[in-house]
Amino acid sequence: MEVVILQDPGMQARLAADAIEQLIARRPQAVLGLATGSSPLGVYDELAARHASGQLSLRQAQAFLLDEYVGLPPGHPCAYRTVIEVELVRRVDLDPAAVRGPQGGREDLVAAGRDYEQAIRAAGGVDLQLLGIGTDGHLAFNEPGSSLTSRTRVKTLTARTRQDNSRFFPPGEAVPRHVLTQGLGTIGEARHLVLLATGESKAEAVAAAVEGPLSARCPASVLQLHPHATVLLDEAAASRLGLADYYRECFDGKPPWQRL
């Protein structure tokens, strides 16, 4: 795991976008894993700016979303398929038909999870997966207690997660209790994981994920098992890391040829 601590919050987005741009340069048909929430928004802004300048094309790429609420009608502004269309797809040349998400509106959600797993496999797997982390350490919507080998399935959100996400919903509208989410085992099969976290509110979860024990109590700790995981932090999110100085030393001394 590579932990990168940056004073400039914009550098997180630029480094993540660099990794995507370099991947697309090597493999234009790359499969991207897209996250929602506030953590990746700067990355999407950066990708949109690079596309507008002619620097980047996602025309041949495919993408898979991490999760989706259960029960929201198609086109609901808080549905993650809608959010990703607004924040990224409409701003670049990524084919909307090549962007897929879990089908939280299906009647048979168990079958929907199996079908989503098959779709990811059929695409050749995810090359680079963007991630955020919840204040309780959840990854995608794998809440504390989730199996570290879990696959795409229905999960019940904790009260804390629903409260954290209520800021995205109109006043008075309840956050759904259930989601269809990629499992930790599914996420772990992506070839490169890039997690972004900012702010003091994420510091405890980041420390548990990066330096704590591997445990279902902190689902994001599963990143410790991955052969190519990058954690991009601002100073506040890194404030509880015991090895922060070492991480800074490693990044400052990184060979120029070595990518994220």
C-alpha positions, 0 to 999 in steps of 0.5 A, spaced: 500 500 500 502 506 498 500 512 502 501 519 499 500 525 504 499 532 500 498 539 503 494 541 496 488 538 496 487 539 488 494 534 488 489 528 490 485 529 484 491 531 479 494 524 481 488 520 481 487 523 474 494 522 472 493 515 473 487 514 469 490 518 463 496 514 464 492 507 464 488 510 458 494 511 454 496 504 455 490 501 454 484 505 451 479 500 452 480 500 460 475 498 465 474 504 470 471 503 477 467 509 479 465 511 485 460 517 488 460 521 494 464 527 495 471 524 495 472 523 487 468 529 485 475 533 484 477 527 480 471 528 475 473 535 475 480 534 473 478 529 467 473 533 464 478 539 464 483 534 460 477 532 456 475 539 454 483 541 452 483 535 448 488 531 452 484 525 454 479 521 451 475 516 454 471 514 448 473 507 448 473 506 455 468 502 460 466 503 467 462 500 473 459 503 479 460 501 486 453 501 488 446 503 488 440 505 492 435 500 492 428 502 490 429 509 487 426 510 481 430 511 474 432 518 474 432 520 481 437 525 482 440 521 488 441 515 484 448 513 483 447 512 476 444 519 475 449 522 479 455 519 475 452 521 469 451 529 471 458 529 474 462 525 469 459 522 463 456 528 460 462 532 461 467 527 457 466 522 451 465 516 455 459 512 452 453 512 456 452 505 454 458 503 456 457 505 464 453 500 468 451 500 475 448 495 480 440 494 478 437 497 485 430 497 482 430 490 480 425 485 483 430 479 484 436 483 487 440 476 488 440 475 481 441 482 480 448 481 484 450 475 480 448 478 473 453 484 475 458 480 477 458 476 471 458 483 467 464 485 470 468 478 469 465 479 462 468 486 461 475 483 463 475 486 470 476 493 473 483 496 471 483 502 476 477 503 481 476 509 485 474 509 492 472 513 498 472 511 505 466 512 510 467 515 517 466 508 520 471 505 515 466 502 510 468 501 503 463 502 497 457 500 502 460 494 505 458 496 512 462 494 518 461 487 519 462 485 512 465 479 509 472 481 507 470 476 501 463 478 499 461 479 492 455 484 490 449 483 494 444 487 498 446 491 504 443 494 510 445 501 511 447 503 518 444 509 521 451 513 521 451 512 514 444 514 512 445 520 516 452 522 513 449 521 506 442 525 508 446 531 505 445 529 498 438 528 499 432 534 498 430 536 505 425 531 508 426 525 503 429 519 507 435 516 505 434 509 503 435 503 508 438 498 503 443 498 497 446 493 492 453 494 492 460 491 490 463 486 495 469 487 498 472 481 494 469 484 488 473 490 489 479 487 491 479 484 484 480 490 481 488 491 478 489 498 482 485 501 487 485 508 488 482 511 495 481 518 496 480 521 503 480 528 506 478 532 512 479 530 520 472 526 520 475 521 516 482 521 520 480 515 525 477 511 519 483 512 515 488 510 521 484 504 522 484 502 514 491 503 513 495 501 520 490 498 524 488 490 524 485 487 518 478 486 520 471 486 518 470 492 523 473 496 518 472 494 511 477 498 508 482 495 512 482 490 506 486 494 502 492 492 506 491 485 502 491 488 495 498 488 491 497 495 488 493 500 493 494 507 493 491 512 498 491 519 497 490 523 503 490 531 505 493 533 512 487 532 516 485 525 514 492 523 515 492 526 522 492 520 526 497 516 522 503 513 526 507 513 520 505 519 517 513 521 516 515 515 513 509 515 508 512 523 506 519 520 506 517 515 501 513 519 496 518 525 496 524 519 495 520 516 489 523 514 483 521 519 477 519 513 473 515 509 478 507 511 477 502 511 482 
